[in-house]
Amino acid sequence: MVTISSLDDPRIAEYRFLPERTGRLFPGERTIVESEVVAQRLLRYAWSEGIVESALMVPQAAERLAPLLQTRGVPPERMYVAPKSLLEQVVGYHLHQGVFLCIRVPPHVPIEQLPLPAVMLVGVSSSTNVGAVARSCAGLGFRSLICDRATASPWLRRCIRVSMGAV
């Protein structure tokens, strides 16, 4: 693991002053997962292997998450540790938890290859609503979420957080 001691460290550039994006995110684009609970849940899904680029965490969380991150292909040199006060300066707001993952949106799966049952969202532009639907669907046993172009991307930071990593 790498200790970060400066706000200007280029290795954590993707975490700086996290703006809330809206609209669509496409395969290969970066997005941020926040909170330890959401990160743990997302990392436990088999499909998450290879999509996590790095982690930025407080030391206590790093001890708990390092083994799980390694099983998902994140090398120790991409696991960044910093005190909570520095993390708050990096992201630009007060933290309740101290875990962030930088992930790449996974590739689209052709509709005919999606596991069933599935739910389709049409024109749901609120990232909070998309996240809530994804979380409910996971709880009810739905295995796929299909979104039209007018629907907010389930990979937006707020969607991932509200869905508790069930995207």
DRENZA-338468 format. One record per atom (N, C-alpha, C): residue number from 1; chain; x negated, y negated, z. Coordinates in Angstrom, 3 decimals. Example, Ala and Ser with C-alpha at 12.3 -4.5 7.8 and 13.67 -1.06 7.14 Angstrom:
2
   k c       px       py       pz
   1 A  -13.190    5.690    7.800
   1 A  -12.300    4.500    7.800
   1 A  -13.200    3.300    7.800
   2 A  -12.850    2.250    7.080
   2 A  -13.670    1.060    7.140
   2 A  -12.900   -0.030    7.870
END
This chain:
167
   k c       px       py       pz
   1 A   -0.837    1.186    0.000
   1 A    0.000    0.000    0.000
   1 A   -0.880   -1.247    0.000
   2 A   -0.349   -2.305   -0.568
   2 A   -1.096   -3.550   -0.713
   2 A   -0.460   -4.622    0.168
   3 A   -1.272   -5.237    1.014
   3 A   -0.782   -6.326    1.855
   3 A   -0.825   -7.630    1.067
   4 A    0.302   -8.315    1.056
   4 A    0.417   -9.602    0.368
   4 A    0.322  -10.700    1.424
   5 A   -0.574  -11.656    1.200
   5 A   -0.753  -12.725    2.186
   5 A   -0.531  -14.118    1.602
   6 A   -0.206  -14.176    0.311
   6 A   -0.015  -15.482   -0.318
   6 A    1.242  -15.503   -1.172
   7 A    1.946  -16.582   -1.083
   7 A    3.140  -16.811   -1.895
   7 A    2.796  -16.823   -3.384
   8 A    1.567  -17.173   -3.703
   8 A    1.134  -17.310   -5.093
   8 A    0.538  -16.036   -5.682
   9 A    0.575  -14.937   -4.961
   9 A    0.011  -13.688   -5.467
   9 A    0.752  -13.277   -6.743
  10 A    0.054  -13.149   -7.870
  10 A    0.727  -12.835   -9.138
  10 A    1.404  -11.466   -9.160
  11 A    1.017  -10.577   -8.270
  11 A    1.623   -9.237   -8.257
  11 A    3.083   -9.262   -7.828
  12 A    3.512  -10.336   -7.169
  12 A    4.903  -10.406   -6.709
  12 A    5.699  -11.480   -7.451
  13 A    5.231  -11.873   -8.613
  13 A    5.888  -12.941   -9.386
  13 A    7.353  -12.636   -9.673
  14 A    7.688  -11.387   -9.971
  14 A    9.077  -11.056  -10.316
  14 A   10.044  -11.226   -9.144
  15 A    9.529  -11.343   -7.939
  15 A   10.384  -11.502   -6.760
  15 A   10.606  -12.966   -6.365
  16 A    9.851  -13.872   -6.952
  16 A    9.887  -15.268   -6.515
  16 A   11.207  -15.947   -6.800
  17 A   11.767  -16.586   -5.776
  17 A   12.959  -17.427   -5.883
  17 A   14.026  -16.782   -6.751
  18 A   14.541  -15.691   -6.244
  18 A   15.463  -14.860   -7.007
  18 A   16.737  -15.599   -7.395
  19 A   16.885  -15.935   -8.651
  19 A   18.149  -16.540   -9.087
  19 A   19.205  -15.453   -9.249
  20 A   20.441  -15.805   -9.103
  20 A   21.524  -14.843   -9.330
  20 A   21.867  -14.893  -10.808
  21 A   21.559  -13.827  -11.507
  21 A   21.867  -13.764  -12.940
  21 A   23.328  -13.416  -13.141
  22 A   23.824  -13.752  -14.302
  22 A   25.187  -13.392  -14.676
  22 A   25.149  -12.783  -16.069
  23 A   26.246  -12.166  -16.454
  23 A   26.342  -11.639  -17.813
  23 A   25.799  -10.241  -17.963
  24 A   25.034  -10.017  -19.008
  24 A   24.560   -8.687  -19.360
  24 A   23.080   -8.519  -19.066
  25 A   22.721   -7.331  -18.679
  25 A   21.326   -6.912  -18.601
  25 A   21.197   -5.713  -19.528
  26 A   20.119   -5.642  -20.252
  26 A   19.947   -4.587  -21.237
  26 A   18.841   -3.625  -20.816
  27 A   18.861   -2.391  -21.351
  27 A   17.822   -1.419  -21.001
  27 A   16.421   -2.018  -21.141
  28 A   15.610   -1.754  -20.135
  28 A   14.248   -2.256  -20.113
  28 A   14.074   -3.583  -19.406
  29 A   15.153   -4.342  -19.228
  29 A   15.044   -5.609  -18.506
  29 A   14.864   -5.333  -17.017
  30 A   14.225   -6.274  -16.335
  30 A   14.011   -6.139  -14.893
  30 A   15.195   -6.691  -14.121
  31 A   15.440   -6.046  -12.984
  31 A   16.415   -6.550  -12.028
  31 A   15.908   -6.200  -10.636
  32 A   16.533   -6.758   -9.625
  32 A   16.076   -6.579   -8.246
  32 A   17.141   -5.863   -7.428
  33 A   16.679   -4.913   -6.636
  33 A   17.525   -4.219   -5.664
  33 A   17.120   -4.764   -4.307
  34 A   18.102   -5.146   -3.489
  34 A   17.766   -5.690   -2.177
  34 A   18.473   -4.926   -1.070
  35 A   17.833   -4.816    0.044
  35 A   18.245   -4.178    1.296
  35 A   17.756   -2.738    1.348
  36 A   17.360   -2.349    2.531
  36 A   16.803   -1.009    2.718
  36 A   17.836    0.070    2.455
  37 A   19.051   -0.121    2.925
  37 A   20.097    0.890    2.744
  37 A   20.377    1.110    1.263
  38 A   20.521    0.032    0.514
  38 A   20.798    0.135   -0.922
  38 A   19.608    0.768   -1.643
  39 A   18.394    0.367   -1.284
  39 A   17.198    0.934   -1.907
  39 A   17.109    2.437   -1.645
  40 A   17.343    2.856   -0.403
  40 A   17.290    4.285   -0.084
  40 A   18.314    5.064   -0.892
  41 A   19.510    4.539   -0.970
  41 A   20.567    5.239   -1.698
  41 A   20.212    5.356   -3.181
  42 A   19.776    4.260   -3.770
  42 A   19.414    4.287   -5.182
  42 A   18.253    5.246   -5.437
  43 A   17.265    5.245   -4.565
  43 A   16.100    6.115   -4.740
  43 A   16.435    7.597   -4.596
  44 A   17.536    7.904   -3.950
  44 A   17.909    9.314   -3.773
  44 A   18.572    9.910   -5.018
  45 A   19.013    9.042   -5.947
  45 A   19.579    9.548   -7.196
  45 A   18.441   10.015   -8.097
  46 A   18.577   11.212   -8.646
  46 A   17.524   11.784   -9.484
  46 A   17.188   10.900  -10.682
  47 A   18.194   10.228  -11.252
  47 A   17.944    9.414  -12.439
  47 A   17.049    8.214  -12.158
  48 A   16.820    7.908  -10.874
  48 A   16.030    6.720  -10.550
  48 A   14.531    6.924  -10.759
  49 A   14.095    8.147  -11.019
  49 A   12.665    8.373  -11.232
  49 A   12.197    7.604  -12.463
  50 A   11.143    6.838  -12.295
  50 A   10.566    6.110  -13.412
  50 A   11.127    4.725  -13.655
  51 A   12.226    4.339  -12.999
  51 A   12.766    2.996  -13.252
  51 A   12.252    1.974  -12.237
  52 A   11.710    2.442  -11.109
  52 A   11.229    1.520  -10.078
  52 A    9.803    1.101  -10.425
  53 A    9.615   -0.197  -10.607
  53 A    8.291   -0.716  -10.943
  53 A    7.464   -1.037   -9.709
  54 A    8.118   -1.607   -8.693
  54 A    7.386   -1.989   -7.495
  54 A    8.356   -2.188   -6.346
  55 A    7.780   -2.313   -5.158
  55 A    8.569   -2.569   -3.951
  55 A    7.866   -3.658   -3.154
  56 A    8.662   -4.544   -2.570
  56 A    8.157   -5.605   -1.697
  56 A    8.907   -5.472   -0.385
  57 A    8.166   -5.190    0.704
  57 A    8.822   -4.805    1.955
  57 A    8.106   -5.368    3.170
  58 A    8.855   -5.439    4.269
  58 A    8.230   -5.713    5.557
  58 A    7.533   -4.425    5.998
  59 A    6.513   -4.508    6.859
  59 A    5.740   -3.321    7.230
  59 A    6.567   -2.160    7.792
  60 A    7.556   -2.454    8.639
  60 A    8.347   -1.381    9.238
  60 A    9.110   -0.596    8.169
  61 A    9.687   -1.289    7.222
  61 A   10.429   -0.626    6.147
  61 A    9.485    0.138    5.232
  62 A    8.297   -0.392    5.020
  62 A    7.323    0.274    4.151
  62 A    6.974    1.657    4.685
  63 A    6.826    1.768    5.994
  63 A    6.528    3.071    6.592
  63 A    7.638    4.074    6.305
  64 A    8.879    3.616    6.364
  64 A   10.017    4.516    6.135
  64 A   10.214    4.851    4.657
  65 A    9.974    3.895    3.778
  65 A   10.290    4.080    2.361
  65 A    9.149    4.627    1.510
  66 A    7.913    4.503    1.955
  66 A    6.769    4.914    1.128
  66 A    6.888    6.345    0.601
  67 A    7.243    7.337    1.432
  67 A    7.345    8.701    0.895
  67 A    8.401    8.832   -0.207
  68 A    9.540    8.186   -0.026
  68 A   10.609    8.245   -1.025
  68 A   10.193    7.522   -2.309
  69 A    9.519    6.395   -2.174
  69 A    9.031    5.672   -3.348
  69 A    8.027    6.517   -4.128
  70 A    7.151    7.206   -3.424
  70 A    6.166    8.051   -4.105
  70 A    6.834    9.183   -4.872
  71 A    7.908    9.760   -4.322
  71 A    8.602   10.831   -5.050
  71 A    9.263   10.308   -6.317
  72 A    9.486    9.015   -6.404
  72 A   10.095    8.402   -7.594
  72 A    9.048    7.769   -8.509
  73 A    7.787    8.097   -8.267
  73 A    6.733    7.677   -9.180
  73 A    6.132    6.308   -8.939
  74 A    6.396    5.711   -7.793
  74 A    5.821    4.393   -7.498
  74 A    4.475    4.608   -6.800
  75 A    3.377    4.191   -7.431
  75 A    2.072    4.383   -6.805
  75 A    1.873    3.417   -5.637
  76 A    1.040    3.787   -4.668
  76 A    0.807    2.921   -3.505
  76 A    0.362    1.506   -3.877
  77 A   -0.355    1.356   -4.986
  77 A   -0.814    0.015   -5.375
  77 A    0.312   -0.874   -5.904
  78 A    1.523   -0.332   -6.074
  78 A    2.696   -1.126   -6.467
  78 A    3.692   -1.247   -5.309
  79 A    3.262   -0.841   -4.117
  79 A    4.061   -1.012   -2.903
  79 A    3.444   -2.173   -2.134
  80 A    4.152   -3.291   -2.105
  80 A    3.631   -4.509   -1.501
  80 A    4.270   -4.737   -0.137
  81 A    3.429   -5.095    0.817
  81 A    3.875   -5.303    2.195
  81 A    3.528   -6.729    2.605
  82 A    4.496   -7.389    3.235
  82 A    4.279   -8.764    3.695
  82 A    5.147   -9.010    4.920
  83 A    4.746   -9.940    5.784
  83 A    5.588  -10.276    6.932
  83 A    6.900  -10.913    6.468
  84 A    7.914  -10.777    7.294
  84 A    9.245  -11.296    6.958
  84 A    9.206  -12.783    6.609
  85 A    8.427  -13.555    7.338
  85 A    8.360  -15.000    7.075
  85 A    7.850  -15.286    5.660
  86 A    6.886  -14.518    5.188
  86 A    6.381  -14.708    3.829
  86 A    7.413  -14.243    2.799
  87 A    8.082  -13.124    3.084
  87 A    9.127  -12.648    2.169
  87 A   10.212  -13.704    1.992
  88 A   10.609  -14.354    3.070
  88 A   11.639  -15.395    2.977
  88 A   11.175  -16.557    2.106
  89 A    9.905  -16.895    2.181
  89 A    9.370  -17.948    1.311
  89 A    9.351  -17.486   -0.147
  90 A    9.034  -16.233   -0.365
  90 A    8.961  -15.694   -1.728
  90 A   10.330  -15.717   -2.391
  91 A   11.345  -15.176   -1.711
  91 A   12.663  -15.046   -2.344
  91 A   13.511  -16.303   -2.223
  92 A   13.179  -17.178   -1.284
  92 A   13.868  -18.455   -1.197
  92 A   15.116  -18.469   -0.347
  93 A   15.315  -17.465    0.506
  93 A   16.458  -17.487    1.416
  93 A   16.169  -16.632    2.642
  94 A   16.993  -16.817    3.688
  94 A   16.846  -16.083    4.943
  94 A   17.191  -14.610    4.730
  95 A   16.343  -13.738    5.219
  95 A   16.544  -12.293    5.040
  95 A   17.219  -11.666    6.247
  96 A   18.109  -10.731    5.963
  96 A   18.654   -9.889    7.022
  96 A   17.858   -8.594    7.079
  97 A   17.424   -8.135    5.928
  97 A   16.578   -6.954    5.835
  97 A   15.378   -7.339    4.994
  98 A   14.375   -6.527    4.991
  98 A   13.156   -6.896    4.283
  98 A   12.721   -5.897    3.243
  99 A   13.605   -5.549    2.312
  99 A   13.247   -4.604    1.256
  99 A   13.769   -5.113   -0.083
 100 A   12.879   -5.131   -1.066
 100 A   13.242   -5.462   -2.442
 100 A   12.554   -4.468   -3.362
 101 A   13.274   -3.998   -4.352
 101 A   12.689   -3.160   -5.396
 101 A   12.835   -3.897   -6.716
 102 A   11.809   -3.866   -7.518
 102 A   11.908   -4.356   -8.891
 102 A   12.094   -3.115   -9.760
 103 A   13.223   -3.053  -10.463
 103 A   13.508   -1.887  -11.301
 103 A   13.739   -2.332  -12.746
 104 A   13.613   -1.380  -13.639
 104 A   13.966   -1.598  -15.047
 104 A   15.317   -0.947  -15.282
 105 A   16.202   -1.666  -15.968
 105 A   17.513   -1.110  -16.306
 105 A   17.273    0.136  -17.155
 106 A   17.860    1.277  -16.756
 106 A   17.632    2.514  -17.513
 106 A   18.299    2.469  -18.888
 107 A   17.876    3.352  -19.787
 107 A   18.474    3.379  -21.124
 107 A   19.952    3.745  -21.067
 108 A   20.702    3.255  -22.055
 108 A   22.108    3.639  -22.174
 108 A   22.194    5.123  -22.506
 109 A   23.219    5.760  -21.990
 109 A   23.495    7.161  -22.317
 109 A   24.630    7.156  -23.335
 110 A   24.477    7.884  -24.450
 110 A   25.585    7.942  -25.417
 110 A   26.867    8.410  -24.729
 111 A   27.969    7.797  -25.104
 111 A   29.239    8.045  -24.421
 111 A   29.609    9.528  -24.400
 112 A   29.284   10.240  -25.470
 112 A   29.635   11.665  -25.518
 112 A   28.769   12.512  -24.580
 113 A   27.694   11.939  -24.041
 113 A   26.827   12.668  -23.113
 113 A   27.067   12.293  -21.648
 114 A   27.966   11.357  -21.395
 114 A   28.237   10.936  -20.019
 114 A   28.934   12.045  -19.247
 115 A   28.516   12.257  -18.005
 115 A   29.233   13.233  -17.180
 115 A   30.625   12.716  -16.826
 116 A   31.565   13.615  -16.789
 116 A   32.955   13.263  -16.470
 116 A   33.272   13.669  -15.041
 117 A   34.267   13.078  -14.427
 117 A   35.167   12.042  -14.919
 117 A   34.475   10.681  -14.962
 118 A   35.042    9.783  -15.776
 118 A   34.481    8.448  -15.966
 118 A   35.567    7.393  -15.784
 119 A   35.132    6.186  -15.481
 119 A   36.023    5.032  -15.378
 119 A   35.513    4.003  -16.375
 120 A   36.444    3.348  -17.072
 120 A   36.057    2.306  -18.019
 120 A   36.532    0.952  -17.514
 121 A   35.620   -0.017  -17.536
 121 A   35.945   -1.385  -17.148
 121 A   35.992   -2.253  -18.401
 122 A   37.059   -3.035  -18.518
 122 A   37.242   -3.908  -19.675
 122 A   37.460   -5.336  -19.179
 123 A   36.546   -6.217  -19.520
 123 A   36.703   -7.631  -19.201
 123 A   36.584   -7.989  -17.735
 124 A   35.904   -7.182  -16.945
 124 A   35.711   -7.488  -15.521
 124 A   34.437   -8.337  -15.415
 125 A   34.604   -9.640  -15.339
 125 A   33.449  -10.540  -15.405
 125 A   32.808  -10.828  -14.051
 126 A   33.467  -10.485  -12.968
 126 A   32.927  -10.738  -11.631
 126 A   31.957   -9.623  -11.234
 127 A   30.714  -10.007  -10.942
 127 A   29.726   -9.007  -10.529
 127 A   30.122   -8.343   -9.212
 128 A   30.780   -9.085   -8.338
 128 A   31.253   -8.508   -7.079
 128 A   32.299   -7.436   -7.339
 129 A   33.229   -7.706   -8.244
 129 A   34.271   -6.722   -8.558
 129 A   33.695   -5.483   -9.228
 130 A   32.745   -5.666  -10.134
 130 A   32.122   -4.511  -10.788
 130 A   31.421   -3.648   -9.741
 131 A   30.706   -4.268   -8.816
 131 A   30.035   -3.518   -7.754
 131 A   31.012   -2.779   -6.864
 132 A   32.130   -3.421   -6.527
 132 A   33.147   -2.777   -5.681
 132 A   33.782   -1.592   -6.398
 133 A   34.047   -1.737   -7.691
 133 A   34.610   -0.623   -8.463
 133 A   33.607    0.529   -8.523
 134 A   32.340    0.229   -8.776
 134 A   31.317    1.280   -8.840
 134 A   31.224    2.033   -7.516
 135 A   31.268    1.312   -6.412
 135 A   31.195    1.949   -5.091
 135 A   32.423    2.823   -4.839
 136 A   33.602    2.316   -5.178
 136 A   34.835    3.099   -5.007
 136 A   34.826    4.336   -5.893
 137 A   34.385    4.167   -7.126
 137 A   34.332    5.303   -8.058
 137 A   33.412    6.401   -7.534
 138 A   32.260    6.009   -7.015
 138 A   31.332    6.999   -6.468
 138 A   31.976    7.738   -5.304
 139 A   32.681    7.012   -4.457
 139 A   33.353    7.631   -3.316
 139 A   34.478    8.563   -3.711
 140 A   35.085    8.306   -4.865
 140 A   36.201    9.134   -5.341
 140 A   35.752   10.260   -6.273
 141 A   34.453   10.368   -6.505
 141 A   33.937   11.471   -7.306
 141 A   33.771   11.197   -8.790
 142 A   33.972    9.958   -9.222
 142 A   33.719    9.638  -10.626
 142 A   32.213    9.633  -10.857
 143 A   31.798   10.141  -11.999
 143 A   30.368   10.307  -12.243
 143 A   29.791    9.320  -13.248
 144 A   30.654    8.593  -13.943
 144 A   30.173    7.634  -14.946
 144 A   31.013    6.370  -14.919
 145 A   30.367    5.277  -15.275
 145 A   31.021    3.981  -15.370
 145 A   30.730    3.438  -16.766
 146 A   31.778    3.168  -17.512
 146 A   31.652    2.647  -18.871
 146 A   32.104    1.188  -18.835
 147 A   31.272    0.294  -19.357
 147 A   31.588   -1.139  -19.334
 147 A   31.568   -1.704  -20.747
 148 A   32.603   -2.479  -21.079
 148 A   32.594   -3.153  -22.380
 148 A   31.672   -4.367  -22.311
 149 A   31.480   -5.028  -23.437
 149 A   30.555   -6.166  -23.508
 149 A   31.017   -7.371  -22.691
 150 A   32.305   -7.464  -22.404
 150 A   32.830   -8.597  -21.631
 150 A   32.708   -8.378  -20.128
 151 A   32.347   -7.173  -19.725
 151 A   32.226   -6.837  -18.302
 151 A   30.819   -7.175  -17.808
 152 A   30.731   -7.697  -16.600
 152 A   29.425   -7.994  -15.998
 152 A   28.603   -6.715  -15.916
 153 A   27.328   -6.845  -16.157
 153 A   26.443   -5.685  -16.110
 153 A   26.420   -5.094  -14.703
 154 A   26.578   -3.771  -14.587
 154 A   26.470   -3.154  -13.262
 154 A   25.052   -3.239  -12.696
 155 A   24.090   -3.692  -13.503
 155 A   22.701   -3.797  -13.059
 155 A   22.347   -5.176  -12.526
 156 A   23.310   -6.079  -12.458
 156 A   23.045   -7.364  -11.819
 156 A   22.785   -7.143  -10.332
 157 A   21.936   -7.961   -9.759
 157 A   21.547   -7.799   -8.351
 157 A   22.755   -7.704   -7.428
 158 A   23.734   -8.577   -7.613
 158 A   24.921   -8.562   -6.754
 158 A   25.732   -7.273   -6.946
 159 A   25.852   -6.796   -8.175
 159 A   26.581   -5.541   -8.425
 159 A   25.926   -4.379   -7.684
 160 A   24.612   -4.304   -7.786
 160 A   23.889   -3.211   -7.122
 160 A   24.103   -3.288   -5.618
 161 A   24.011   -4.499   -5.061
 161 A   24.174   -4.669   -3.608
 161 A   25.582   -4.293   -3.166
 162 A   26.609   -4.804   -3.863
 162 A   27.996   -4.524   -3.482
 162 A   28.322   -3.045   -3.669
 163 A   27.750   -2.427   -4.705
 163 A   28.019   -1.003   -4.957
 163 A   27.274   -0.098   -3.983
 164 A   26.392   -0.682   -3.178
 164 A   25.543    0.085   -2.258
 164 A   24.657    1.064   -3.026
 165 A   24.218    0.654   -4.214
 165 A   23.318    1.478   -5.006
 165 A   24.004    2.548   -5.824
 166 A   25.326    2.507   -5.911
 166 A   26.078    3.557   -6.609
 166 A   26.281    3.264   -8.091
 167 A   25.502    2.361   -8.664
 167 A   25.704    1.991  -10.074
 167 A   25.380    3.121  -11.031
END
